[in-house]
């Protein structure tokens, strides 16, 4: 059996990071907006792709938790994590 591992990647337009969340034996394609990374994970505007992915990796536990909650609330929908999903910025 071949196991395919899905690595997060920056979307072609650069406005999101696309990732896969495995939940209840199924893989779900999800995304987090660049705006959310900038507002809640300290990503600098204009950062190169490598920095975007490193920022995603640093915050992946929080990002996955939010994506999982959204997926449980809307099992059939496309999951896009936005800045609003993290509440007000402090």
C-alpha positions in Angstrom: 0.0 0.0 0.0 1.3 3.4 -0.9 0.9 6.2 1.6 0.7 9.7 0.2 1.7 12.5 2.5 0.2 15.9 1.8 2.5 18.8 2.5 1.1 22.2 3.0 1.6 24.5 0.0 1.0 28.1 -0.8 -1.9 28.6 -3.2 -1.1 29.7 -6.8 -2.3 33.2 -6.1 -0.3 33.4 -2.8 -3.4 34.3 -0.7 -3.6 31.1 1.3 -1.8 28.0 2.5 -3.6 24.8 1.4 -3.3 21.8 3.7 -5.0 18.5 4.4 -6.7 17.6 7.7 -7.4 14.0 8.4 -10.5 13.5 10.5 -12.5 10.3 11.1 -10.6 8.4 8.5 -11.1 10.9 5.7 -8.8 13.6 4.3 -10.2 17.1 3.9 -8.6 19.8 1.9 -8.5 23.0 3.9 -6.8 26.4 3.6 -5.8 29.3 5.9 -5.7 32.8 4.5 -2.5 34.8 4.4 -4.4 37.5 6.2 -5.0 35.2 9.1 -1.3 34.3 9.2 -0.4 38.0 9.2 -2.8 39.0 11.9 -2.5 36.1 14.3 0.8 34.3 13.6 3.1 37.3 13.0 3.8 36.7 9.3 5.3 39.8 7.7 3.6 41.3 4.6 5.5 40.4 1.5 7.2 37.4 3.1 8.6 34.8 0.7 6.9 31.4 0.3 9.5 29.6 2.5 8.6 32.0 5.4 4.9 31.6 4.8 5.2 27.8 5.1 7.4 28.1 8.2 4.9 30.4 9.9 2.1 27.9 9.0 4.2 25.1 10.5 4.9 27.0 13.7 1.2 27.6 14.2 -0.2 24.3 12.8 -1.6 23.0 16.1 -3.9 26.1 16.5 -4.7 26.2 12.8 -5.6 22.5 12.8 -7.8 22.9 15.9 -9.8 25.7 14.3 -10.1 23.8 11.0 -11.3 20.7 12.8 -14.0 22.7 14.7 -15.1 24.3 11.4 -15.2 20.9 9.7 -17.2 19.3 12.5 -19.7 22.2 12.2 -19.9 21.9 8.4 -18.9 18.4 7.4 -19.6 18.8 3.7 -18.2 22.3 3.1 -14.9 23.6 2.0 -12.9 24.7 5.0 -11.2 28.1 4.8 -9.7 29.4 8.1 -9.8 33.2 8.2 -8.6 35.8 10.6 -12.1 36.1 12.1 -11.9 32.4 13.2 -9.3 33.4 15.8 -11.3 36.2 17.4 -10.2 39.7 18.1 -6.6 40.5 17.8 -5.0 41.6 21.1 
